[in-house]
């Protein structure tokens, strides 16, 4: 037991002396946890500060109430940072230039189409590489769309129900007024029919009275005319009677004058007596019968036409107006690649870069430190060879190994996982060469800064893990907050992944490969110069 405790104490003292190793045993997990936690913050939604919010360009071509409503709602959405732009072309350009992962366009006529009950679609420009951003923004747009449609539908249904109730009440009122008018018309018809019968009876009585009066007048005039005519006959008969008396007087005088001869005078003829009826007629006047008025049958007055039947047609309440048209989201990928990507298109280059950097860390840093500690460098310097040549040969050898490693990994990814090699697979050699050069030069920097072989892994691994995580090797860089994406521009891993994504997923050409390769070459030159100076100084100091 005493021996065991002694050995335990010895190893603990050795560990305690390696302060750098102990520090990085604690700092490395903290660094990885911090980087991973910040990088993946956007995986579970936006934070309240808006650091993980996605920039969303918005071009409102419609200019209607719907566009204003969408803009106001998106402005309150913590998951996006709204960026109004002037045109659809500007929104598309921002996505194509990778300044935004998505851009929204409200086409002209969207409001009118929805009001007419026709379907309409918002246009969403997306980048296939920024899958999670595209997915999150689309989900939020669909939620916003559903909320808008639900609210507008509820409003339309409420308005339709209110209008339907108002129309039903108006129809009931109209039916009541028509019923009252029908009753008034029937009563007026009955009154008119009674007045018609009464007028016909009065007209018949008046005609009868007029005919009777006309008959009386006719009888009076006829009696007057007959009496006037009989007056002449009466005067004649009176004259005849007078002449008869004169004749009788003359006969009597004649007989007297004849004396004895009177007997010889024959008797005069007897004048006839007027008929007794004529004498009676002349004495009393004619008794003319009163003429009876002719039997006049007045035609029955025409009956009044029946009043029209006032009856409302069967009115069916119209169906509620159509609800506002459906609002869709029409997605256009402007990245140039397919709308769906192979997850290995992200993972193969990302983890290849990670293991490349770790390989360079072990191969370059540990190799140089071992040769420095073993005195190999001193023996090489005894030869007519400069330190720069020694470092150049070792770094170039590691560069060739790393370059071949990357080519093999990409070939394995294409063979086993079906990754895309882009339009021109040879263009992948440019970012591969750039990141291998930067990783090789960075291994020299770590070898110059590490005080011992044991310090290489803690120091180098923390930096490499940070560079790989922040640079988008393990997950899409769009998961990271905006400030971390800006920090990531200081790492060559960021530019490597941008080049690989542009070539493999976005299927872009030479320009997409040249810029990242040039930036990584600049990083490599900086690391190379700094590492060479620091390593030379450490070697000179060790002597």
BAGU-591058 format. One record per residue (C-alpha): residue in one letter; x, y, z. Coordinates in steps of 0.02 Angstrom, whole numbers. Each point is the difference from the previous one (the first is absolute). Example, Ala and Ser with C-alpha at 12.3 -4.5 7.8 and 13.67 -1.06 7.14 Angstrom:
2
(A (615 -225 390))
(S (69 172 -33))
END
This chain:
543
(X (0 0 0))
(X (143 119 41))
(X (73 -30 -173))
(X (-168 32 -82))
(X (-22 163 94))
(X (176 55 -43))
(X (-29 -31 -186))
(X (-167 89 10))
(X (80 150 81))
(X (138 3 -132))
(X (-122 0 -145))
(X (-106 135 81))
(X (155 108 24))
(X (46 -25 -183))
(X (-174 50 -53))
(X (5 150 115))
(X (161 59 -79))
(X (-82 -3 -173))
(X (-104 155 35))
(X (-39 25 -184))
(X (-71 -175 -17))
(X (-106 20 157))
(X (-65 168 -58))
(X (-51 -65 -171))
(X (-82 -153 77))
(X (-124 122 74))
(X (1 134 -134))
(X (-21 -119 -148))
(X (-171 -68 54))
(X (-58 174 50))
(X (55 68 -170))
(X (-87 -141 -94))
(X (-159 17 105))
(X (-1 189 -26))
(X (29 -11 -187))
(X (-127 -139 -24))
(X (-129 84 110))
(X (15 167 -89))
(X (10 -78 -172))
(X (-153 -110 25))
(X (-103 132 88))
(X (-102 27 -156))
(X (-43 -184 -11))
(X (-136 22 132))
(X (-64 169 -56))
(X (46 181 16))
(X (62 73 163))
(X (-86 155 74))
(X (147 113 -44))
(X (-15 -35 -186))
(X (179 -61 -17))
(X (-57 -158 -89))
(X (-135 85 -104))
(X (8 -27 -187))
(X (11 150 -115))
(X (-153 -2 -113))
(X (-5 121 -147))
(X (-179 47 -45))
(X (-58 75 -165))
(X (-183 55 3))
(X (-54 20 -181))
(X (-186 -2 45))
(X (-3 145 122))
(X (-168 -53 72))
(X (-66 -31 174))
(X (61 -179 -5))
(X (179 55 -31))
(X (-7 124 143))
(X (-71 -132 114))
(X (134 -126 -46))
(X (136 131 22))
(X (-65 51 171))
(X (-13 -180 60))
(X (173 -46 -63))
(X (71 155 84))
(X (-63 -71 166))
(X (67 -174 -37))
(X (160 -32 104))
(X (59 -137 -117))
(X (26 118 -147))
(X (75 170 -26))
(X (-105 86 -132))
(X (94 94 -136))
(X (-116 90 -123))
(X (70 17 -176))
(X (-61 94 -152))
(X (-20 -138 -127))
(X (-11 -186 -30))
(X (167 4 -89))
(X (86 74 152))
(X (-75 -134 114))
(X (56 -138 -119))
(X (175 75 -11))
(X (21 1 189))
(X (-37 -187 6))
(X (109 -40 -150))
(X (145 97 77))
(X (-24 -95 164))
(X (-38 158 97))
(X (-164 -80 50))
(X (-63 -179 1))
(X (-178 45 -50))
(X (-92 148 -74))
(X (-187 30 -9))
(X (-95 83 -143))
(X (-184 49 7))
(X (-49 1 -186))
(X (-109 135 -73))
(X (-185 -44 1))
(X (10 -115 152))
(X (-127 102 100))
(X (-123 10 -147))
(X (13 -187 -32))
(X (-36 -44 181))
(X (-147 121 9))
(X (-72 -82 -156))
(X (14 -172 79))
(X (140 -54 -116))
(X (160 -83 61))
(X (158 103 11))
(X (179 -40 48))
(X (141 89 85))
(X (169 -25 -84))
(X (140 -62 112))
(X (176 3 -71))
(X (111 -125 89))
(X (175 -70 5))
(X (6 -190 7))
(X (159 3 103))
(X (-83 99 139))
(X (-123 -138 30))
(X (-44 36 180))
(X (-23 185 -31))
(X (-111 -40 -149))
(X (-99 -124 106))
(X (-21 116 149))
(X (-50 150 -105))
(X (-121 -105 -102))
(X (-79 -71 159))
(X (-23 174 70))
(X (-72 62 -164))
(X (-122 -144 -3))
(X (-50 37 179))
(X (-23 183 -46))
(X (-98 -53 -155))
(X (-113 -112 103))
(X (-30 138 127))
(X (-42 125 -137))
(X (-116 -119 -91))
(X (-84 -50 163))
(X (-28 181 52))
(X (-57 56 -171))
(X (-113 -154 -15))
(X (-76 32 171))
(X (-29 182 -45))
(X (-77 -48 -166))
(X (-112 -130 82))
(X (-55 125 133))
(X (-37 131 -132))
(X (-92 -128 -107))
(X (-104 -59 148))
(X (-42 180 46))
(X (-47 39 -180))
(X (-103 -159 -11))
(X (-94 46 159))
(X (-29 176 -64))
(X (-62 -66 -167))
(X (-116 -125 86))
(X (-73 140 106))
(X (-22 108 -155))
(X (-89 -143 -91))
(X (-116 -27 150))
(X (-39 186 2))
(X (-34 -4 -187))
(X (-113 -151 18))
(X (-98 89 137))
(X (-20 155 -108))
(X (-56 -105 -149))
(X (-128 -91 111))
(X (-68 166 62))
(X (-7 67 -179))
(X (-89 -159 -55))
(X (-132 22 136))
(X (-23 184 -42))
(X (-19 -42 -185))
(X (-131 -135 37))
(X (-99 122 109))
(X (12 133 -135))
(X (-61 -126 -128))
(X (-151 -46 108))
(X (-40 185 25))
(X (14 31 -187))
(X (-114 -148 -37))
(X (-132 67 120))
(X (14 173 -74))
(X (-16 -74 -174))
(X (-162 -93 47))
(X (-69 154 88))
(X (40 112 -149))
(X (-80 -125 -121))
(X (-161 -5 105))
(X (-7 189 12))
(X (29 17 -187))
(X (-140 -123 -37))
(X (-121 95 115))
(X (49 166 -79))
(X (-28 -67 -176))
(X (-169 -69 54))
(X (-49 168 73))
(X (56 90 -154))
(X (-98 -118 -112))
(X (-158 20 107))
(X (16 188 -4))
(X (28 -6 -186))
(X (-159 -106 -19))
(X (-102 122 106))
(X (64 145 -101))
(X (-37 -92 -161))
(X (-179 -37 55))
(X (-30 179 52))
(X (67 67 -164))
(X (-104 -127 -98))
(X (-158 45 98))
(X (35 184 -25))
(X (24 -24 -187))
(X (-156 -107 -15))
(X (-101 122 102))
(X (61 140 -113))
(X (-52 -100 -153))
(X (-170 -43 79))
(X (-30 185 34))
(X (-12 31 -188))
(X (-120 -147 -16))
(X (-101 66 147))
(X (-6 172 -79))
(X (-55 -80 -163))
(X (-135 -100 85))
(X (-55 155 94))
(X (-9 92 -167))
(X (-97 -145 -76))
(X (-120 4 149))
(X (-20 189 -21))
(X (-31 -21 -186))
(X (-127 -137 38))
(X (-92 118 113))
(X (9 134 -132))
(X (-62 -124 -129))
(X (-144 -50 112))
(X (-39 182 27))
(X (6 32 -188))
(X (-117 -149 -35))
(X (-119 64 131))
(X (2 174 -79))
(X (-21 -76 -171))
(X (-156 -95 56))
(X (-67 153 78))
(X (23 96 -156))
(X (-76 -138 -102))
(X (-153 9 106))
(X (-129 -111 -77))
(X (127 -71 -109))
(X (107 -52 145))
(X (-64 -174 -13))
(X (66 -11 -175))
(X (176 28 58))
(X (84 -169 23))
(X (90 -29 162))
(X (184 37 -4))
(X (119 -143 17))
(X (49 -49 177))
(X (173 49 43))
(X (89 -145 88))
(X (39 19 182))
(X (184 -14 45))
(X (40 -167 77))
(X (-25 -9 186))
(X (178 -56 25))
(X (60 152 -94))
(X (-116 109 98))
(X (62 -80 160))
(X (181 16 -59))
(X (-25 182 -41))
(X (-85 27 167))
(X (126 -88 111))
(X (156 4 -105))
(X (104 -153 -50))
(X (59 -120 133))
(X (166 -53 -72))
(X (84 -148 87))
(X (170 39 77))
(X (132 -97 -99))
(X (97 -121 103))
(X (188 28 -10))
(X (87 -134 -97))
(X (80 -138 98))
(X (181 49 0))
(X (126 -128 56))
(X (161 86 40))
(X (153 -109 -32))
(X (86 -53 157))
(X (151 109 30))
(X (161 -91 -27))
(X (70 -76 156))
(X (155 76 70))
(X (155 -99 -39))
(X (64 -104 141))
(X (142 83 90))
(X (169 -75 -43))
(X (64 -130 119))
(X (137 85 95))
(X (110 -139 55))
(X (185 4 25))
(X (96 -133 -94))
(X (87 -127 105))
(X (154 94 53))
(X (146 -105 52))
(X (130 84 101))
(X (161 5 -99))
(X (141 -109 55))
(X (131 89 102))
(X (127 87 -109))
(X (155 -101 -36))
(X (133 5 130))
(X (160 88 -46))
(X (107 -102 -116))
(X (136 -112 66))
(X (171 74 23))
(X (145 -114 -44))
(X (187 15 9))
(X (87 -32 -166))
(X (182 -41 27))
(X (137 36 -127))
(X (176 -61 30))
(X (120 129 -70))
(X (159 -87 56))
(X (16 -95 -163))
(X (-1 -173 80))
(X (-137 -127 35))
(X (-139 44 122))
(X (46 -150 110))
(X (178 -40 47))
(X (94 -152 61))
(X (50 22 182))
(X (169 -73 -43))
(X (30 149 -115))
(X (21 97 163))
(X (76 -135 110))
(X (134 -73 -116))
(X (92 164 -33))
(X (-30 62 178))
(X (71 -149 91))
(X (134 -23 -132))
(X (62 175 41))
(X (-9 -38 187))
(X (103 -158 -13))
(X (118 85 -122))
(X (37 134 129))
(X (21 -130 137))
(X (114 -100 -113))
(X (102 154 -37))
(X (6 37 186))
(X (69 -173 38))
(X (110 -13 -153))
(X (75 174 -6))
(X (-2 60 179))
(X (45 -162 87))
(X (124 -47 -137))
(X (92 165 14))
(X (-1 -3 190))
(X (64 -178 2))
(X (140 43 -120))
(X (40 154 101))
(X (2 -96 164))
(X (96 -146 -74))
(X (131 116 -73))
(X (-39 -50 -179))
(X (-16 181 -52))
(X (170 40 72))
(X (79 -142 -94))
(X (-86 56 -160))
(X (61 176 26))
(X (177 -67 12))
(X (-22 -47 -181))
(X (7 133 -135))
(X (-188 18 11))
(X (-91 153 63))
(X (-141 -10 126))
(X (-120 70 -126))
(X (38 -139 -121))
(X (-27 -129 137))
(X (-166 75 49))
(X (-51 22 -181))
(X (34 -181 -42))
(X (-91 -65 152))
(X (-150 116 -27))
(X (-11 -40 -185))
(X (5 -186 38))
(X (-142 22 124))
(X (-91 109 -129))
(X (9 -140 -128))
(X (-61 -127 127))
(X (-142 113 55))
(X (-48 39 -180))
(X (-5 -184 -42))
(X (-99 -34 161))
(X (-133 126 -51))
(X (-12 -69 -176))
(X (-20 -176 68))
(X (-134 54 124))
(X (-99 90 -135))
(X (15 -150 -115))
(X (-62 -114 141))
(X (-144 121 32))
(X (-48 -5 -183))
(X (17 -189 -9))
(X (-85 -50 164))
(X (-116 147 39))
(X (-39 69 -171))
(X (58 177 36))
(X (-9 129 -138))
(X (164 54 -80))
(X (-79 151 -85))
(X (1 49 -182))
(X (189 -13 -17))
(X (74 -119 129))
(X (177 60 -35))
(X (-45 170 75))
(X (-8 -85 171))
(X (190 -11 -8))
(X (13 189 26))
(X (-83 10 173))
(X (81 -168 45))
(X (171 73 -38))
(X (-43 159 95))
(X (-56 -85 161))
(X (143 -126 -5))
(X (124 142 -18))
(X (-81 99 142))
(X (-8 -156 112))
(X (181 -42 -34))
(X (57 176 41))
(X (-109 3 157))
(X (86 -160 61))
(X (164 97 -10))
(X (-75 139 108))
(X (-56 -126 133))
(X (173 -81 -2))
(X (79 170 28))
(X (-118 47 143))
(X (-6 -167 93))
(X (129 -14 138))
(X (-6 -188 4))
(X (-67 -149 -92))
(X (-137 -19 132))
(X (-60 177 -31))
(X (-28 -27 -187))
(X (-161 -99 15))
(X (-87 112 129))
(X (52 160 -87))
(X (-23 -58 -179))
(X (-158 -102 27))
(X (-92 144 85))
(X (43 117 -142))
(X (-39 -127 -136))
(X (-165 -51 81))
(X (-47 183 14))
(X (49 35 -180))
(X (-94 -154 -63))
(X (-157 33 102))
(X (-10 187 -29))
(X (51 -18 -182))
(X (-148 -112 -42))
(X (90 -167 -15))
(X (-115 -92 119))
(X (-164 86 -36))
(X (-61 134 -121))
(X (73 168 49))
(X (-172 77 -16))
(X (-44 -78 168))
(X (118 122 83))
(X (-42 174 63))
(X (44 146 -113))
(X (147 57 104))
(X (74 -176 -3))
(X (-16 -6 -189))
(X (101 160 -9))
(X (130 -73 117))
(X (5 -157 -108))
(X (68 102 -145))
(X (167 3 94))
(X (14 -190 -18))
(X (55 -89 -159))
(X (-126 -138 35))
(X (-141 123 -36))
(X (68 39 -172))
(X (33 -184 -35))
(X (-179 -47 37))
(X (-65 147 -102))
(X (100 -59 -149))
(X (-55 -181 20))
(X (-183 50 21))
(X (4 114 -151))
(X (77 -135 -110))
(X (-87 -156 65))
(X (-173 61 49))
(X (-26 162 -93))
(X (85 -70 -157))
(X (93 161 -35))
(X (154 23 -106))
(X (178 63 5))
(X (-37 167 84))
(X (-77 -90 150))
(X (161 -102 22))
(X (127 136 -32))
(X (-47 124 137))
(X (-1 -125 147))
(X (160 -80 -62))
(X (85 170 -9))
(X (-57 46 177))
(X (62 -166 69))
(X (164 24 -91))
(X (15 169 87))
(X (-35 -82 168))
(X (131 -132 -40))
(X (131 132 -42))
(X (-36 93 162))
(X (12 -161 101))
(X (155 -52 -95))
(X (93 162 28))
(X (-52 13 182))
(X (37 -183 35))
(X (170 7 -86))
(X (53 153 98))
(X (-61 -69 166))
(X (74 -172 -31))
(X (168 73 -52))
(X (1 107 157))
(X (-41 -151 110))
(X (136 -104 -83))
(X (127 139 21))
(X (-53 24 181))
(X (16 -187 32))
(X (181 5 -59))
END
